[in-house]
Amino acid sequence: MSRWIWFPLLLLLLLLLLHLVYEVEAQVENRVIFLPGRFQNVSISQNETVQAVVSTIPSEVAFITLQFHTQHRNATISYTRMPGLGLSLTAVDSGLVSALRRDQTSLTLFLSSPDGNTVAGTGVILSYSSTDPVPGACNMEFDLEIDPNIYIHYNLYETTIRFAPANLGYERDGAPPACSQSTGADTRWRLQYDIYQYFLPENDLSERSLFTGFQAVADKQGMMENGKRVMTLESTDVSSMVFNSIPGQGIIYSVIVRDPLLNTSASYVPAHTYACSFNSTLDSCQTLGKISTKIFFTITGLAGLFVCFFGHRFFKCELFCMGFSFAAFLFFILITRTTELDYDIRLTLSAVLGVVGGIILVMIWWRFGSVVAVVVIVVGLMLGFLLASVVLFTPLGDIDVFRKSDAVFWVTFCCVTLIVPLFFVRWPREGNITTCGIVGAYAVVLAVNAYIYTSLSYITLNILKRLLNNTFSAVFTDVPFQTIDYVMITVWVVLSVCGIVLQLYRERSRPFFPPSPYLMWQQERERRKTNVLDPSHHFPSLPSRFLARVRQLTMRTEPVGEHTPLLL
């Protein structure tokens, strides 16, 4: 009997040992060794915790930063195996700073998936000495005690980044310098913050492109070499910055804190955004363009191509297109600022009112025949608006005086816009043909942008955003210029030049502008009244001919004269 009693106990003990061995093997399998400065790809399975281990840390290293990046799924990075408040961070771009103790040569942090999904990402360990600033060490806003992360918030108009102030470096086991006791030169108030941005390849939403970008700019040296420094903030400035939102364009933001006294620096954890959601079922990053937008700009591009090459010859069609653009743009702004209608409804209403505006402009020219009213004012303002938008699309638009003062910006914009129509007074035909070429070719660029992203659309979109958003003036409007943008600039220039040259050559021997149909009708009527030798002078008027025709249809014509029967 004793043998049968001990057998279940031995079996239970064997199962327990197998479980312990399996758990140890699983922990070994979930351990990832990080080497300073080298990226490590990590895949976190469901309900799994991965140990990020750093060993053989040199003695001159005072603190270490671990950063981990995913494309759009959250990952949790923690000081402990079980994440807790103030000890962990959950985000797509996350990082922790670990101050090292004396004689410490290894470090372990933990990675996990908060949503129960498999998460793939890339991480890197960066080491700093005691003279380097500590990113986020004077944090008083976020949950972590030392927070080296950059927090991003975006909407349709702007993207905002925020970060915690840094502190001076200190030795291992040393006391960190006080953050707010004084503002002297020996405190953290001497630190400066360089804001950088790095544009990913356009039209590329792949994970591989993102990870390649992070590998290029994760540390301070890489960001300084490959990124673009936007601005430098002092410690007395607010630790935030606002940028222009570019939906579908991947951008990596980073902050490098510098100690000008010791000539040292350290990098915050870079963060990225596409200004769109990968998880949305309606307007995700993959299906960013709305069907209504594509239809609208496709028709606009075809009309622009026609105007570019034949606008002056078919003058009424050109006036309709210009009036449509002017009215649609104006009413889209008014409808957006005064109502909360859906985007498709706003676009449809703007298109309908644009058609009305185009018809009204044609009727004004048809009735009065005033070239000054329709060409110098409306057409000239269209070209002036586009040229002013181009001027302020350049780095000139990011000068502090334009960002900090709406009055200076709009006065400058209006001055450039109004200067252009003055040339139309002296050379109306040449100005009209030039407008047809430049504006028509830009409409083609906007049509291409509806299908393939190009930064040239932000020439006018930045002005539209500033008109619709009262706080857009503080936004940096810098956009990437990559291969597709240079191709589209070439297309714009070639179409404009070809359209202008072709129309100038074809119209060289023709009248400057076609005469007004209404004025021609008036002149013809007066001529018929006064010229008695003209056969048309005796021709019945239109009302008389119309009444005669009605009488023929409603009354029987009586026979005239006497009829006699046929004699056989």
Secondary structure by P-SEA (a helix, b strand, c coil): cccccaaaaaaaaaaaaaaaaaaaaaaaaabbbbcccbbbbbbbcccbbbbbccccccccccbbbbbbbbccbbbbbcccccccccccccccccbbbbbbcccccbbbbbbbbccccccccccbbbbbccccccccccccccccccccbbbbbbcccbbbbbbbbbbbbbccccccccccccccccccccbbbbbbbbbcccccccaaaaaaaaaacccaaaaaaccccccccccccccbbbbbbbccbbbbbbbbbbccccccccccbbbbbcccccccccccccccccaaaaaaaaaaaaaaaaaacccccaaaaaaaaaaaaaaaaaaaaaaaacccccaaaaaaaaaaaaaaaaaaaaaaaaaccccccccccaaaaaaaaaaaaaaaaccccccaaaaacaaaaaaaaaaaaaaaaccccccaaaaaaaaaaaaaaaaaaaaaaaccccccccaaaaaaaaaacccccccccbbbbcaaaaaaaaaaaaaaaaaaaaaaaaacccccccccaaaaaaaaaaaaaccccccccccccaaaaaaaaaaaacbbbbbccccccccc
